[in-house]
Amino acid sequence: MLSLRCSHRLWAAFLALTLLLPFAALGAQAVQTAGPSIRMDVAVTLWKTDSDDLADEDAGIDSDRTATLARQPNGTYTLELPIKNFTMLGLDTHLTGLCIGEICYSGELSGSLEDGTGVLVVKNLPSSVLTGGDLNQAVTVGCNLQTGLSLLGQVNTSARMCIETK
């Protein structure tokens, strides 16, 4: 038979559990609806498709600033890539998006290319983009480039992309 002291402890434990359980459920729900669960600084490099040389498009990545890759709750990644204007075929050009296979990922430009604060935000990238620095693991991408000449508009080129954590 339970002593009076023991039954008081059981009731106190039951009461504490009953009061704390709703707060634990709210905490779990907040974790599920929170923003990106993983955010990491990355280095992005674009290589020529037919050699181990840097692609011309790599000049459009501002390596003096930090790129970030964030894993979203749905399992995709968002790349925040600092970009700058570069000259290709005598034209001012900048990166506007990426294509992987048949899927194109249009980027949104924040900041300004003129004052060096341009960041291309590319959302919903697959996990396969995180390749590391090994060129043999690079993902073949289509680079969407916007030229300064309205007659040409957007140009698409091919490169191999490596994204590695810093």
C-alpha positions in Angstrom: 0.0 0.0 0.0 1.2 3.5 -0.9 2.2 5.8 1.9 0.7 9.3 2.1 4.1 10.8 1.3 4.6 8.6 -1.8 1.1 9.5 -3.1 1.8 13.2 -2.7 4.9 12.8 -4.8 3.0 10.9 -7.5 0.3 13.6 -7.7 3.0 16.3 -7.8 4.7 14.6 -10.7 1.5 14.0 -12.5 0.5 17.7 -12.1 3.9 18.9 -13.3 3.7 16.7 -16.4 0.2 17.8 -17.2 1.2 21.4 -16.9 4.4 21.1 -18.9 3.2 18.9 -21.7 1.4 21.7 -23.7 4.5 23.9 -23.5 6.7 21.0 -24.9 4.2 20.6 -27.8 4.4 24.3 -28.6 8.1 24.2 -28.5 8.2 21.3 -31.0 5.9 23.1 -33.3 8.0 26.3 -33.2 11.1 24.2 -34.2 9.2 22.8 -37.2 8.0 26.2 -38.4 11.3 28.0 -37.8 13.4 29.4 -40.6 16.4 27.8 -42.2 17.8 25.1 -39.9 21.3 25.2 -41.3 23.1 28.2 -42.7 26.7 27.9 -43.8 29.4 30.0 -45.4 30.4 28.5 -48.7 32.8 29.1 -51.6 31.3 28.9 -55.1 33.5 28.2 -58.1 32.6 27.9 -61.8 34.8 25.8 -64.0 34.9 25.3 -67.8 33.0 22.2 -68.9 35.9 20.9 -71.0 39.0 21.6 -68.8 40.2 22.2 -65.3 40.4 26.0 -65.9 38.1 28.6 -64.3 35.1 29.5 -66.4 34.7 33.1 -67.6 31.5 33.2 -65.6 33.5 32.7 -62.4 34.6 36.4 -62.8 31.1 37.4 -62.0 31.3 35.9 -58.5 32.5 38.4 -55.9 35.0 36.3 -53.9 35.8 39.2 -51.6 32.4 38.7 -50.0 31.0 35.6 -48.4 28.4 33.4 -50.1 25.9 31.5 -47.9 23.9 28.3 -48.4 20.9 27.8 -46.2 19.0 24.5 -45.9 15.2 25.2 -45.8 12.7 23.1 -43.8 11.5 21.5 -47.1 14.9 20.1 -47.8 15.9 22.5 -50.5 18.7 25.1 -50.3 18.9 28.8 -50.8 22.1 30.2 -52.2 23.0 33.9 -51.5 25.8 34.6 -53.9 27.6 37.9 -54.0 27.9 38.9 -57.6 29.5 41.7 -59.7 29.5 42.8 -63.3 32.2 41.3 -65.5 33.1 41.6 -69.1 32.3 38.7 -71.5 32.7 39.1 -75.2 33.2 42.8 -74.7 29.9 43.2 -72.9 29.1 44.1 -69.3 27.4 40.9 -68.0 26.1 39.6 -64.7 24.7 36.3 -63.4 20.9 36.1 -63.1 20.2 32.4 -62.4 21.2 28.8 -62.8 19.9 25.7 -64.6 20.5 22.2 -63.3 19.4 19.6 -65.8 16.0 20.7 -67.2 15.2 22.9 -64.2 16.0 26.6 -64.2 16.3 28.5 -60.9 15.8 32.3 -61.5 17.6 34.4 -58.9 16.5 37.6 -57.3 19.0 40.4 -57.2 19.3 42.3 -53.9 21.6 45.3 -53.4 23.2 47.0 -56.4 25.8 45.9 -58.9 27.1 49.5 -59.3 28.1 50.0 -55.7 29.3 46.4 -55.1 26.5 45.2 -52.9 24.8 42.9 -55.4 23.7 39.5 -54.1 21.9 36.9 -56.2 19.4 34.9 -54.1 18.7 31.5 -55.8 16.0 29.5 -54.0 14.9 25.8 -54.0 18.2 24.3 -55.1 18.6 20.6 -54.7 21.0 19.1 -52.1 23.2 17.9 -55.0 24.7 21.4 -55.3 26.8 20.9 -52.1 29.6 19.1 -53.9 32.7 20.1 -52.0 35.8 21.3 -53.7 36.5 18.2 -55.7 36.2 19.1 -59.4 35.2 15.5 -60.3 32.0 16.0 -58.2 31.1 19.3 -59.8 27.5 19.8 -61.0 27.1 20.9 -64.6 25.0 24.0 -64.7 23.6 26.5 -67.2 24.5 30.0 -66.3 21.9 32.6 -67.1 23.6 35.9 -67.9 22.2 39.3 -68.4 24.1 41.5 -70.9 24.2 45.2 -71.1 23.1 45.1 -74.7 19.3 44.9 -74.9 19.5 43.3 -78.4 21.2 40.2 -76.9 19.2 40.2 -73.6 19.9 37.1 -71.7 22.6 34.6 -72.7 22.9 31.0 -71.4 26.3 29.4 -71.0 27.5 26.1 -69.5 29.9 25.6 -66.6 30.7 23.1 -63.8 29.9 24.4 -60.3 31.5 23.4 -57.0 30.1 24.6 -53.7 32.1 23.8 -50.7 31.8 24.9 -47.1 34.4 27.2 -45.6 
